Amino acid sequence: EVQLVESGGGLVQPGGSLRLSCAASGFIFSSYAMHWVRQATGKGLEWVSGIGTAGDTHYPGSVKGRFTLSRENAKNSLYLQMNSLRAGDTAVYYCARVRRGYFFDYWGQGTLVTVSS
Amino acid sequence: QSALTQPASVSGSPGQSITISCTGTSSDVGGYNYVSWYQQHPGKAPKLMIYDVSNRPSGVSNRFSGSKSGNTASLTISGLQAEDEADYYCSSYTSSSTLVFGTGTKVTVL
């Protein structure tokens, strides 16, 4: 059974940093692209970042230069380093497995990040 | 990259069919057959319903179908059931090698 478990969320001050983790199990982690998607309370889904099997990364303009995505295949883990956090980054962050580079076939339950003073 | 445009809400009675539109541009929806749809119930993670415009993953009811014409993709739910009441989001690959979601549609079963 595919499982994705996010951790590392919490309360951080504006300008601060946070590192999210996603532990994967039930599939060959190194064979899949992995992405993060976030959702502010009462708002829609927003794509945050993606990493391919070769370690290539992609970001939208809203987080480029502030967020860094990485993976550690030996530990079946995905990491999102978030720096220079803003109030607008407050959201539930979901880790998701990606197929064919673009659609999300499995999702974690999410971890809440709150940026506030 | 702007979000794809979806109607804020769509409603229908049990047994009816409804269609949710998802409008983008030639740089996303219109340029690729890489459109997917997700269902999200309150407090839950999204669930994949359609990929490659019209393909259903194993386990998804055949009451859900997808299509595309030009820059607009559509999700149709036929034989509407109470359990279909949820938020629905489309997503597309873009020419910038990024992904973009739709604004989301709340489906209400009357």
Interface residues (C-beta under 8 A of the other chain):
Chain A: H35 V37 G44 L45 E46 W47 G50 H58 Y59 P60 G61 Y94 R99 R100 G101 Y102 F103 F104 D105 W107 G108 Q109 G110
Chain B: Q1 A3 Y34 S36 Y38 Q40 A45 P46 K47 L48 Y51 D52 P57 Y89 S91 S92 Y93 S97 T98 L99 V100 F101 G102 T103 G104
